[in-house]
Amino acid sequence: MSNFLYIVEIERKSKTQVFSVRSISQGNELARIYWYEAWRQYVLETENGTIWSDGCLKEIVKFLEKLREDRK
């Protein structure tokens, strides 16, 4: 995905998935991506205190857009 982040599926539900967004350098979880039923779309929920650059956010947006396209 990038030089700084990788995303791994950690749970598969009947129609959706849950993903962990992790730091390549440290291996720790920075955020989770999951289906938010109230908005009927995948969302990013970050860990408290994480800092995001515009490049990392663009990578997350691309991933969310791909998930949306795959659901169609």
Backbone as a chain_set.jsonl record, in Angstrom:
{"seq": "MSNFLYIVEIERKSKTQVFSVRSISQGNELARIYWYEAWRQYVLETENGTIWSDGCLKEIVKFLEKLREDRK", "coords": {"N": [[0.826, -1.181, 0.0], [1.748, 1.385, 1.0], [4.747, 3.147, 1.96], [4.619, 3.388, 4.644], [2.281, 2.412, 5.849], [0.255, -0.52, 6.34], [-2.519, -2.601, 5.535], [-4.605, -4.946, 6.998], [-6.919, -7.588, 6.897], [-8.948, -8.322, 9.617], [-11.264, -9.405, 10.505], [-14.075, -11.11, 9.223], [-17.299, -10.553, 8.396], [-20.749, -11.443, 7.727], [-21.472, -9.891, 5.43], [-19.641, -7.873, 5.36], [-16.347, -6.542, 6.168], [-13.671, -6.224, 8.575], [-10.885, -4.191, 9.062], [-7.478, -3.764, 10.007], [-5.408, -1.001, 10.309], [-2.051, -0.606, 10.084], [1.19, 0.348, 11.319], [4.072, 0.189, 9.37], [6.713, 0.488, 10.238], [6.647, 0.235, 13.07], [4.71, -1.657, 13.615], [2.403, -1.431, 15.116], [-1.14, -0.995, 15.737], [-2.888, 1.551, 14.118], [-5.375, 2.386, 13.36], [-8.79, 1.394, 12.624], [-10.77, 0.026, 10.037], [-14.072, -0.241, 9.176], [-17.454, -1.401, 8.528], [-19.948, 0.958, 8.828], [-23.015, 0.982, 9.837], [-25.025, 2.969, 10.214], [-24.323, 4.997, 8.448], [-24.102, 3.59, 6.187], [-21.675, 2.801, 4.936], [-18.114, 2.171, 4.634], [-15.89, 3.161, 7.235], [-13.217, 4.999, 8.843], [-11.746, 4.552, 11.939], [-9.685, 6.02, 14.156], [-6.892, 5.297, 16.334], [-6.491, 6.752, 19.54], [-4.618, 9.696, 19.652], [-3.052, 9.289, 17.37], [-1.191, 10.449, 14.544], [-1.599, 11.813, 11.34], [-0.405, 12.077, 8.056], [-0.936, 13.95, 4.975], [-0.388, 12.288, 2.812], [-0.672, 9.674, 3.869], [-3.369, 9.767, 4.551], [-4.488, 10.043, 1.989], [-3.92, 7.512, 0.951], [-5.563, 5.955, 2.581], [-8.079, 6.933, 1.823], [-8.145, 6.051, -0.856], [-8.241, 3.294, -0.392], [-10.705, 3.074, 0.973], [-12.415, 3.952, -1.081], [-12.05, 1.868, -2.911], [-13.139, -0.275, -1.476], [-15.814, 0.578, -1.409], [-16.445, 0.506, -4.155], [-16.147, -2.252, -4.617], [-18.307, -3.258, -3.206], [-20.497, -2.67, -4.765]], "CA": [[0.0, 0.0, 0.0], [2.613, 2.555, 1.062], [5.985, 2.907, 2.691], [4.401, 3.604, 6.069], [1.087, 1.728, 6.338], [-0.316, -1.687, 5.678], [-3.878, -2.886, 5.994], [-4.84, -6.379, 7.066], [-8.268, -7.978, 7.318], [-8.903, -9.002, 10.908], [-12.55, -10.057, 10.751], [-15.0, -11.159, 8.098], [-18.683, -10.759, 8.805], [-21.514, -12.039, 6.624], [-21.425, -9.063, 4.22], [-18.626, -6.826, 5.489], [-15.069, -6.929, 6.746], [-13.012, -5.283, 9.473], [-9.474, -4.114, 8.721], [-6.564, -3.056, 10.889], [-4.403, -0.179, 9.63], [-0.892, -0.766, 10.948], [2.45, 1.003, 10.983], [5.099, -0.736, 8.894], [7.945, 0.606, 11.035], [6.488, -0.196, 14.453], [3.807, -2.8, 13.67], [1.241, -1.199, 15.97], [-2.387, -0.601, 15.084], [-3.146, 2.987, 14.108], [-6.796, 2.632, 13.111], [-9.584, 0.286, 12.081], [-11.74, 0.336, 8.994], [-15.193, -1.162, 9.308], [-18.735, -0.964, 7.988], [-20.75, 1.731, 9.765], [-24.377, 0.785, 9.315], [-25.798, 4.214, 10.231], [-23.975, 5.768, 7.246], [-24.075, 2.609, 5.09], [-20.388, 2.861, 4.257], [-16.931, 1.897, 5.451], [-15.327, 4.334, 7.888], [-11.938, 4.857, 9.536], [-11.726, 4.978, 13.334], [-8.276, 6.049, 14.525], [-6.498, 5.168, 17.728], [-6.306, 8.04, 20.186], [-3.27, 10.246, 19.62], [-2.293, 9.04, 16.144], [-0.986, 11.612, 13.691], [-1.722, 11.372, 9.952], [0.011, 13.013, 6.998], [-1.858, 13.947, 3.837], [-0.099, 11.103, 1.999], [-1.309, 8.512, 4.5], [-4.818, 9.922, 4.412], [-4.838, 9.745, 0.593], [-3.901, 6.053, 0.806], [-6.765, 5.45, 3.239], [-9.218, 7.292, 0.965], [-8.119, 5.115, -1.994], [-8.694, 1.998, 0.1], [-12.146, 3.189, 1.217], [-13.081, 4.008, -2.384], [-12.032, 0.511, -3.483], [-14.154, -1.058, -0.734], [-17.125, 1.013, -1.883], [-16.628, -0.032, -5.504], [-16.288, -3.703, -4.513], [-19.639, -3.57, -2.678], [-21.523, -2.417, -5.786]], "C": [[0.875, 1.251, 0.0], [3.899, 2.175, 1.774], [5.781, 2.93, 4.196], [3.262, 2.791, 6.671], [0.873, 0.402, 5.633], [-1.651, -1.997, 6.326], [-4.087, -4.393, 5.92], [-6.269, -6.633, 7.538], [-8.157, -8.731, 8.637], [-10.21, -9.715, 11.256], [-13.387, -10.002, 9.49], [-16.382, -11.472, 8.647], [-19.453, -11.271, 7.602], [-21.411, -11.221, 5.34], [-20.319, -8.018, 4.248], [-17.356, -7.386, 6.119], [-14.599, -5.846, 7.706], [-11.522, -5.354, 9.183], [-8.71, -3.354, 9.797], [-5.574, -2.29, 10.025], [-3.209, -0.122, 10.57], [0.317, -0.006, 10.411], [3.453, -0.039, 10.512], [6.312, -0.698, 9.814], [7.797, 0.055, 12.449], [5.548, -1.382, 14.624], [2.555, -2.59, 14.498], [0.025, -0.76, 15.16], [-2.613, 0.891, 15.243], [-4.63, 3.298, 13.996], [-7.468, 1.335, 12.686], [-10.526, 0.838, 11.038], [-12.845, -0.709, 9.102], [-16.453, -0.546, 8.715], [-19.527, -0.289, 9.092], [-22.174, 1.777, 9.228], [-25.171, 2.081, 9.235], [-25.549, 5.055, 8.976], [-23.939, 4.897, 6.002], [-22.812, 2.74, 4.245], [-19.272, 2.467, 5.218], [-16.384, 3.208, 6.001], [-13.984, 3.98, 8.526], [-12.101, 5.37, 10.961], [-10.285, 4.875, 13.812], [-8.083, 5.783, 16.014], [-6.246, 6.566, 18.284], [-4.835, 8.469, 20.094], [-2.459, 9.946, 18.374], [-2.26, 10.308, 15.299], [-0.91, 11.125, 12.257], [-1.252, 12.46, 8.997], [-1.009, 12.966, 5.866], [-1.629, 12.731, 2.949], [-0.747, 9.849, 2.557], [-2.822, 8.581, 4.367], [-5.281, 9.635, 2.987], [-4.866, 8.243, 0.357], [-5.148, 5.434, 1.438], [-7.996, 5.738, 2.381], [-9.275, 6.349, -0.239], [-8.647, 3.748, -1.571], [-10.201, 2.012, 0.347], [-12.934, 3.236, -0.09], [-13.123, 2.639, -3.048], [-13.047, -0.38, -2.777], [-15.557, -0.706, -1.2], [-17.423, 0.448, -3.273], [-16.872, -1.548, -5.466], [-17.662, -4.114, -3.995], [-20.736, -3.409, -3.699], [-21.809, -3.661, -6.596]], "O": [[0.761, 2.086, -0.897], [4.104, 1.018, 2.142], [6.673, 2.536, 4.948], [3.269, 2.508, 7.869], [1.26, 0.225, 4.477], [-1.882, -1.7, 7.497], [-3.783, -5.028, 4.91], [-6.76, -5.979, 8.457], [-7.366, -9.667, 8.76], [-10.259, -10.524, 12.182], [-13.413, -8.996, 8.782], [-16.606, -12.507, 9.275], [-18.857, -11.511, 6.552], [-21.277, -11.797, 4.261], [-20.088, -7.342, 3.246], [-17.303, -8.542, 6.541], [-15.063, -4.706, 7.659], [-10.957, -6.442, 9.07], [-9.232, -2.425, 10.413], [-4.97, -2.857, 9.114], [-3.321, 0.343, 11.704], [0.439, 0.243, 9.211], [3.661, -1.046, 11.188], [6.879, -1.743, 10.136], [8.739, -0.537, 12.975], [5.576, -2.048, 15.659], [1.717, -3.489, 14.576], [0.147, -0.23, 14.056], [-2.541, 1.432, 16.346], [-5.095, 4.335, 14.469], [-6.815, 0.325, 12.425], [-11.013, 1.964, 11.141], [-12.579, -1.911, 9.118], [-16.515, 0.651, 8.438], [-19.756, -0.868, 10.154], [-22.485, 2.514, 8.292], [-25.921, 2.279, 8.279], [-26.451, 5.742, 8.497], [-23.767, 5.4, 4.892], [-22.866, 2.786, 3.016], [-19.453, 2.434, 6.435], [-16.409, 4.236, 5.324], [-13.664, 2.808, 8.72], [-12.546, 6.499, 11.168], [-9.722, 3.782, 13.87], [-8.975, 6.01, 16.832], [-5.828, 7.46, 17.549], [-3.931, 7.699, 20.419], [-1.285, 10.309, 18.312], [-3.179, 11.126, 15.338], [-0.235, 10.135, 11.974], [-1.652, 13.618, 9.115], [-1.842, 12.062, 5.803], [-2.584, 12.195, 2.387], [-1.309, 9.05, 1.808], [-3.477, 7.573, 4.101], [-6.345, 9.05, 2.789], [-5.735, 7.746, -0.358], [-5.723, 4.494, 0.888], [-8.861, 4.875, 2.23], [-10.359, 5.893, -0.605], [-9.411, 3.119, -2.303], [-10.899, 1.069, -0.026], [-14.0, 2.629, -0.196], [-14.12, 2.285, -3.679], [-13.742, -1.16, -3.428], [-16.397, -1.589, -1.369], [-18.527, -0.032, -3.531], [-17.713, -2.06, -6.206], [-18.136, -5.205, -4.31], [-21.82, -3.964, -3.52], [-22.646, -3.63, -7.499]]}, "num_chains": 1, "name": "protein.A"}
